[in-house]
Amino acid sequence: MICMADIKDRIFTLRTENSLTQEQMAKIFKVGISTISMWEKGERIPRPKLLQELCDYFNVDMDYLMGRSDIKNRYQAGLKYDWESKKEEKENDIFSQLTEDELVKLEKFKNMSTVMFMNEGNDISDKDKETLAIAYAEVLISQRKK
């Protein structure tokens, strides 16, 4: 069910968050200023095609525009969650699987790889060191399973 209050509020909020006047928004969507005004007053609902154009322009999901969700863009919210949280969980899980001897080997590997890159005249970033450490930890674990 379409809730006029949510749509009108969301359209107004998106327009003002993006510093657009009703006139500017009318030009963008090729409608009259009075149409924008009616949308924001809840006197009219944009046609389905215009609803999709609004979503595309403001980079929001239809569920957000319709008031069914407070998440503006589920795709972006999902990427943030997966990229930051899941990666950290995976790293912690890998290192927690190592034995004491393997942790000692890992530390030696980290030191050797840093020295190796320095000897070749290259700097290695902390992120690259961590990536190498994770890869080496995975090798240690896979060798144990053989």
MODELLER restraints for C-alpha pairs under 7 A, 6 or more apart:
rsr = mdl.restraints
at = mdl.atoms
rsr.add(forms.Gaussian(group=physical.xy_distance, feature=features.Distance(at['CA:2:A'], at['CA:66:A']), mean=6.70, stdev=0.5))
rsr.add(forms.Gaussian(group=physical.xy_distance, feature=features.Distance(at['CA:3:A'], at['CA:66:A']), mean=6.94, stdev=0.5))
rsr.add(forms.Gaussian(group=physical.xy_distance, feature=features.Distance(at['CA:4:A'], at['CA:42:A']), mean=5.53, stdev=0.5))
rsr.add(forms.Gaussian(group=physical.xy_distance, feature=features.Distance(at['CA:5:A'], at['CA:42:A']), mean=6.37, stdev=0.5))
rsr.add(forms.Gaussian(group=physical.xy_distance, feature=features.Distance(at['CA:6:A'], at['CA:66:A']), mean=6.18, stdev=0.5))
rsr.add(forms.Gaussian(group=physical.xy_distance, feature=features.Distance(at['CA:6:A'], at['CA:67:A']), mean=4.92, stdev=0.5))
rsr.add(forms.Gaussian(group=physical.xy_distance, feature=features.Distance(at['CA:7:A'], at['CA:65:A']), mean=5.88, stdev=0.5))
rsr.add(forms.Gaussian(group=physical.xy_distance, feature=features.Distance(at['CA:7:A'], at['CA:66:A']), mean=5.25, stdev=0.5))
rsr.add(forms.Gaussian(group=physical.xy_distance, feature=features.Distance(at['CA:7:A'], at['CA:67:A']), mean=6.37, stdev=0.5))
rsr.add(forms.Gaussian(group=physical.xy_distance, feature=features.Distance(at['CA:8:A'], at['CA:39:A']), mean=5.60, stdev=0.5))
rsr.add(forms.Gaussian(group=physical.xy_distance, feature=features.Distance(at['CA:8:A'], at['CA:40:A']), mean=4.41, stdev=0.5))
rsr.add(forms.Gaussian(group=physical.xy_distance, feature=features.Distance(at['CA:8:A'], at['CA:41:A']), mean=6.19, stdev=0.5))
rsr.add(forms.Gaussian(group=physical.xy_distance, feature=features.Distance(at['CA:8:A'], at['CA:42:A']), mean=5.22, stdev=0.5))
rsr.add(forms.Gaussian(group=physical.xy_distance, feature=features.Distance(at['CA:9:A'], at['CA:40:A']), mean=6.57, stdev=0.5))
rsr.add(forms.Gaussian(group=physical.xy_distance, feature=features.Distance(at['CA:10:A'], at['CA:65:A']), mean=5.82, stdev=0.5))
rsr.add(forms.Gaussian(group=physical.xy_distance, feature=features.Distance(at['CA:11:A'], at['CA:40:A']), mean=6.36, stdev=0.5))
rsr.add(forms.Gaussian(group=physical.xy_distance, feature=features.Distance(at['CA:12:A'], at['CA:40:A']), mean=5.64, stdev=0.5))
rsr.add(forms.Gaussian(group=physical.xy_distance, feature=features.Distance(at['CA:14:A'], at['CA:58:A']), mean=6.96, stdev=0.5))
rsr.add(forms.Gaussian(group=physical.xy_distance, feature=features.Distance(at['CA:22:A'], at['CA:33:A']), mean=5.96, stdev=0.5))
rsr.add(forms.Gaussian(group=physical.xy_distance, feature=features.Distance(at['CA:22:A'], at['CA:36:A']), mean=6.20, stdev=0.5))
rsr.add(forms.Gaussian(group=physical.xy_distance, feature=features.Distance(at['CA:23:A'], at['CA:33:A']), mean=5.54, stdev=0.5))
rsr.add(forms.Gaussian(group=physical.xy_distance, feature=features.Distance(at['CA:26:A'], at['CA:32:A']), mean=5.49, stdev=0.5))
rsr.add(forms.Gaussian(group=physical.xy_distance, feature=features.Distance(at['CA:26:A'], at['CA:33:A']), mean=5.34, stdev=0.5))
rsr.add(forms.Gaussian(group=physical.xy_distance, feature=features.Distance(at['CA:26:A'], at['CA:36:A']), mean=6.41, stdev=0.5))
rsr.add(forms.Gaussian(group=physical.xy_distance, feature=features.Distance(at['CA:38:A'], at['CA:44:A']), mean=5.41, stdev=0.5))
rsr.add(forms.Gaussian(group=physical.xy_distance, feature=features.Distance(at['CA:39:A'], at['CA:45:A']), mean=5.77, stdev=0.5))
rsr.add(forms.Gaussian(group=physical.xy_distance, feature=features.Distance(at['CA:39:A'], at['CA:46:A']), mean=6.90, stdev=0.5))
rsr.add(forms.Gaussian(group=physical.xy_distance, feature=features.Distance(at['CA:55:A'], at['CA:61:A']), mean=5.93, stdev=0.5))
rsr.add(forms.Gaussian(group=physical.xy_distance, feature=features.Distance(at['CA:55:A'], at['CA:62:A']), mean=6.15, stdev=0.5))
rsr.add(forms.Gaussian(group=physical.xy_distance, feature=features.Distance(at['CA:59:A'], at['CA:73:A']), mean=6.89, stdev=0.5))
rsr.add(forms.Gaussian(group=physical.xy_distance, feature=features.Distance(at['CA:60:A'], at['CA:72:A']), mean=4.84, stdev=0.5))
rsr.add(forms.Gaussian(group=physical.xy_distance, feature=features.Distance(at['CA:60:A'], at['CA:73:A']), mean=4.91, stdev=0.5))
rsr.add(forms.Gaussian(group=physical.xy_distance, feature=features.Distance(at['CA:61:A'], at['CA:72:A']), mean=5.90, stdev=0.5))
rsr.add(forms.Gaussian(group=physical.xy_distance, feature=features.Distance(at['CA:61:A'], at['CA:73:A']), mean=5.28, stdev=0.5))
rsr.add(forms.Gaussian(group=physical.xy_distance, feature=features.Distance(at['CA:63:A'], at['CA:69:A']), mean=5.45, stdev=0.5))
rsr.add(forms.Gaussian(group=physical.xy_distance, feature=features.Distance(at['CA:64:A'], at['CA:70:A']), mean=5.76, stdev=0.5))
rsr.add(forms.Gaussian(group=physical.xy_distance, feature=features.Distance(at['CA:64:A'], at['CA:71:A']), mean=6.16, stdev=0.5))
rsr.add(forms.Gaussian(group=physical.xy_distance, feature=features.Distance(at['CA:64:A'], at['CA:72:A']), mean=5.42, stdev=0.5))
rsr.add(forms.Gaussian(group=physical.xy_distance, feature=features.Distance(at['CA:91:A'], at['CA:134:A']), mean=6.82, stdev=0.5))
rsr.add(forms.Gaussian(group=physical.xy_distance, feature=features.Distance(at['CA:94:A'], at['CA:137:A']), mean=6.79, stdev=0.5))
rsr.add(forms.Gaussian(group=physical.xy_distance, feature=features.Distance(at['CA:95:A'], at['CA:137:A']), mean=6.84, stdev=0.5))
rsr.add(forms.Gaussian(group=physical.xy_distance, feature=features.Distance(at['CA:102:A'], at['CA:140:A']), mean=6.93, stdev=0.5))
rsr.add(forms.Gaussian(group=physical.xy_distance, feature=features.Distance(at['CA:106:A'], at['CA:133:A']), mean=6.84, stdev=0.5))
rsr.add(forms.Gaussian(group=physical.xy_distance, feature=features.Distance(at['CA:106:A'], at['CA:137:A']), mean=6.85, stdev=0.5))
rsr.add(forms.Gaussian(group=physical.xy_distance, feature=features.Distance(at['CA:110:A'], at['CA:133:A']), mean=6.50, stdev=0.5))
rsr.add(forms.Gaussian(group=physical.xy_distance, feature=features.Distance(at['CA:114:A'], at['CA:124:A']), mean=6.87, stdev=0.5))
rsr.add(forms.Gaussian(group=physical.xy_distance, feature=features.Distance(at['CA:117:A'], at['CA:123:A']), mean=6.30, stdev=0.5))
rsr.add(forms.Gaussian(group=physical.xy_distance, feature=features.Distance(at['CA:117:A'], at['CA:124:A']), mean=6.61, stdev=0.5))
